[in-house]
Amino acid sequence: MVGGALNSGKQAASLRERQAEGAHADGQHPSLALGTPCSLTPAIGNVTNKGGISVGYVGVHAAYQAALAAAEIGRLDQFYCSLLDAPGKWGRLLSIALGADRLANRRATGLPADRVVEHPWPFLRERARTALRRARPDEWLRACEAFDRWLAAQLRGSRSQVFYGGETCSEFAFREANQKGMTSLLDCSGVHPEFLRRILVEAGQPPGPHFFSEPMILRKQRTYDSADVLITQSEIQTRSFLEAGFPRAKIRQNPRGVDTRLFHATGRPENPTGSRPLRALFAGRITVLKGIPWLWEALRRCATAVQLTVVGSLSPESRRLFQQAPANVTHRPAVTQQALRFIYLEHDVLVFPSLIDCFGNAAMEAMACGLPVILTDHCGTPVPDESWRVPVRNGAAIADRLLRYADDREQLGRDQERAAQFASAFSQTAFRARLGSVFQEFLSPGGASGTQ
């Protein structure tokens, strides 16, 4: 761990100098491997004197759990977000209008609403233009930049010691945080772009505009460079940044957590001993990057022994992919998280054939619901047995694993129990505890916060 607290501009600058040299105080990798504020309630004053943590992100990812982690250690100053589903907030109005399930990932039990400032307009404008089919190719980039400029303006009046932001909307915010002597922590949602580019080329997928937005890549790279610390989710994501030249001392690795209150195996039916086909499931984006062509190859090999359900939205790309799907594949449209749990319980095993996935939330959710998973060695989700992994871009290996379960239902039952037990160690509570330790590494012990 870095010796001493980083509570001044000089100390934060010293951290950056040590990271540039690739050195850490004890030589160890500190990995944890296991606009105007728009709020219906009065916002906390723009000028704070808390000396704690500010969190900001336009989307979801780990931001809500990060803000809750800061609150749980008594050091949350403010959480800047697009929407929060809580009384007196814009998010609650939308929840009432659209249905509570639609905003389930924008609420966090225990998060103090008086510490939250919403700025919904960039996000809502992007969603509306997309729904009306009037979105420009750079619509999401424009939303991120607008939120980022607003976020940077909020930080000008902050006296937080630490700022935690997301990689798409923190370029200007990190610049402001660094000028104020804060320690900036970046929640990395993806692998380094050069790592992704290489994976696509190896898969025979030229990394063109379909996969890459060059302005967004440049924005991310500038944010990586200005952050003091990169928070990654898995070893393969960490590896992507190491290979890009970032020092290990700049990285903290913290696997994501699953909401075990929602995703659990209670009510799971017994495995029948009859001869029905194995019920396999894929849930997520139906794209080449998710390994769909190799999944189709596996299902052709399995023939009638396996039936696959694919849950996800149908984009123009996914419709083209489905034209090549074998007969033992059926589609179900995207559903809410609550509905997805029941779909998990209806199936025997989840298949996750991604070309790259930093963590793979669906894989951990499925395990929590009692499904063993078949995933590639390019997926960062922890598993209880490494034999559950198959080589990337290998339909034959996926088919082999599926057919083993189809032939041996007793082994399937044992692995279902094992999956549920294993996933319990990766709860959101455990994720927040690990992240809280990272926060405390960069806070002076004498700081105060309104949540203490």
Stockholm file with secondary structure:
# STOCKHOLM 1.0

chainA/1-452         MVGGALNSGKQAASLRERQAEGAHADGQHPSLALGTPCSLTPAIGNVTNKGGISVGYVGVHAAYQAALAAAEIGRLDQFYCSLLDAPGKWGRLLSIALGADRLANRRATGLPADRVVEHPWPFLRERARTALRRARPDEWLRACEAFDRWLAAQLRGSRSQVFYGGETCSEFAFREANQKGMTSLLDCSGVHPEFLRRILVEAGQPPGPHFFSEPMILRKQRTYDSADVLITQSEIQTRSFLEAGFPRAKIRQNPRGVDTRLFHATGRPENPTGSRPLRALFAGRITVLKGIPWLWEALRRCATAVQLTVVGSLSPESRRLFQQAPANVTHRPAVTQQALRFIYLEHDVLVFPSLIDCFGNAAMEAMACGLPVILTDHCGTPVPDESWRVPVRNGAAIADRLLRYADDREQLGRDQERAAQFASAFSQTAFRARLGSVFQEFLSPGGASGTQ
#=GR chainA/1-452 SS CCSSCCCSHHHHHHHHHHHHTTCCTTSSCCCCCCCCCCCSSCCCCSSCCCCSEEEEESSCTTHHHHHHHHHHTTCEEEEEESCCCSTTSHHHHHHHHHCGGGGGGGCCTTCCGGGEEECCHHHHHHHHHHHTTCCCTTHHHHHHHHHHHHHHHHHTTCCCSEEEEETTSCHHHHHHHHHTTCEEEEECCSCCHHHHHHHHHHTTCCCCTTTCCHHHHHHHHHHHHHCSEEEESSHHHHHHHHHTTCCGGGEEECCCCBCTTTSCCTTCCCCCCSCCCEEEEEESCCSTTTTHHHHHHHHHHHGGGEEEEEESCCCHHHHHHHTTCCTTEEEECCCCHHHHHHHHHHCSEEEECCSCBSSCHHHHHHHHTTCCEEEETTBCCCCSCGGGEECTTCHHHHHHHHHHHHHCHHHHHHHHHHHHHHHGGGBHHHHHHHHHHHHHHTSCTTCCCTTC
#=GC SS_cons         CCSSCCCSHHHHHHHHHHHHTTCCTTSSCCCCCCCCCCCSSCCCCSSCCCCSEEEEESSCTTHHHHHHHHHHTTCEEEEEESCCCSTTSHHHHHHHHHCGGGGGGGCCTTCCGGGEEECCHHHHHHHHHHHTTCCCTTHHHHHHHHHHHHHHHHHTTCCCSEEEEETTSCHHHHHHHHHTTCEEEEECCSCCHHHHHHHHHHTTCCCCTTTCCHHHHHHHHHHHHHCSEEEESSHHHHHHHHHTTCCGGGEEECCCCBCTTTSCCTTCCCCCCSCCCEEEEEESCCSTTTTHHHHHHHHHHHGGGEEEEEESCCCHHHHHHHTTCCTTEEEECCCCHHHHHHHHHHCSEEEECCSCBSSCHHHHHHHHTTCCEEEETTBCCCCSCGGGEECTTCHHHHHHHHHHHHHCHHHHHHHHHHHHHHHGGGBHHHHHHHHHHHHHHTSCTTCCCTTC
//
